[in-house]
Amino acid sequence: MKHEVFVSRKADEMFVSNVRFLAQVSIPAAKVLRDEFCSVLGTLKDNPFQFQLEEDLGLPSGKYRRVVFAKRYKAVFSVFENTVFIDAIIDCRQSKGA
């Protein structure tokens, strides 16, 4: 069964911001990020339940899942019936001072 995937306005803004930032450093890397995100969208349409539950303490337990792509980005999403809602795209790199 195929799922419909929706990207929230906030998640879209987060993604565009990440691509713009990366493009300032490397256009090819920004294209890889874009292409991998497109691949994630296709995978979510096929089977969103293959991804781990997101265990962030600020989120309701068992409601959100995550998919990591392009080595350091995370999409946080929920599934309701046949619909996937992507709520955030997060750059998970850690600062060197942390």
C-alpha positions as CSV (number, residue, x, y, z in Angstrom):
1,M,0.0,0.0,0.0
2,K,1.4,3.4,-1.0
3,H,1.3,6.2,1.5
4,E,0.8,9.9,0.7
5,V,3.7,12.1,2.0
6,F,3.2,15.7,3.1
7,V,6.1,18.0,4.1
8,S,5.0,20.8,6.5
9,R,5.8,24.4,5.7
10,K,8.3,24.5,8.6
11,A,10.1,21.3,7.5
12,D,10.3,22.7,3.9
13,E,11.8,25.9,5.2
14,M,14.3,23.9,7.3
15,F,15.3,21.8,4.3
16,V,15.7,24.8,2.0
17,S,17.8,26.6,4.6
18,N,20.1,23.5,4.9
19,V,20.5,23.2,1.2
20,R,21.3,26.9,0.8
21,F,23.9,26.7,3.6
22,L,25.5,23.6,2.1
23,A,25.4,25.2,-1.4
24,Q,27.6,28.0,-0.1
25,V,30.3,25.5,0.6
26,S,29.7,22.9,-2.1
27,I,27.1,22.8,-4.9
28,P,27.7,19.0,-5.5
29,A,27.1,18.3,-1.8
30,A,23.9,20.4,-1.9
31,K,22.7,18.3,-4.9
32,V,23.5,15.1,-3.0
33,L,21.4,16.3,-0.1
34,R,18.5,17.2,-2.4
35,D,18.7,13.9,-4.2
36,E,18.9,11.8,-1.0
37,F,15.8,13.7,0.4
38,C,13.9,12.9,-2.8
39,S,14.9,9.2,-2.3
40,V,13.6,9.4,1.3
41,L,10.3,10.7,0.1
42,G,9.9,7.7,-2.2
43,T,10.9,5.3,0.6
44,L,8.4,6.8,2.9
45,K,5.7,6.3,0.3
46,D,6.5,2.6,0.2
47,N,7.0,1.8,3.9
48,P,7.3,4.5,6.5
49,F,7.2,1.9,9.3
50,Q,10.7,0.6,8.5
51,F,12.2,3.6,10.3
52,Q,13.0,3.9,14.0
53,L,10.8,5.6,16.5
54,E,12.1,9.0,17.6
55,E,12.8,9.0,21.3
56,D,13.2,12.7,21.9
57,L,12.1,13.6,25.4
58,G,10.1,16.6,24.1
59,L,7.9,14.5,21.7
60,P,5.0,12.2,22.6
61,S,6.2,8.7,23.0
62,G,5.6,6.3,20.1
63,K,4.1,9.0,17.8
64,Y,7.1,10.1,15.7
65,R,9.7,8.3,13.6
66,R,13.0,9.4,12.1
67,V,14.9,8.7,9.0
68,V,18.6,9.8,8.7
69,F,19.9,10.7,5.2
70,A,22.9,12.3,3.7
71,K,24.9,11.1,6.7
72,R,23.9,14.0,9.0
73,Y,20.3,15.1,8.4
74,K,17.2,13.7,10.1
75,A,13.6,13.9,9.0
76,V,11.1,13.6,11.8
77,F,7.7,12.3,10.7
78,S,4.4,10.8,11.9
79,V,2.1,8.4,10.2
80,F,-1.7,8.6,10.3
81,E,-3.6,5.9,8.4
82,N,-2.2,6.2,4.8
83,T,-0.5,9.6,5.2
84,V,3.0,10.5,6.3
85,F,3.6,14.0,7.8
86,I,7.1,15.2,7.8
87,D,7.3,17.8,10.6
88,A,11.0,18.7,10.7
89,I,14.3,18.4,8.8
90,I,17.2,18.6,11.3
91,D,20.9,19.1,10.7
92,C,22.4,16.7,13.3
93,R,26.1,17.8,13.0
94,Q,27.6,18.5,16.4
95,S,29.7,21.6,17.0
96,K,33.3,20.9,17.8
97,G,33.0,22.7,21.1
98,A,30.3,20.3,22.3
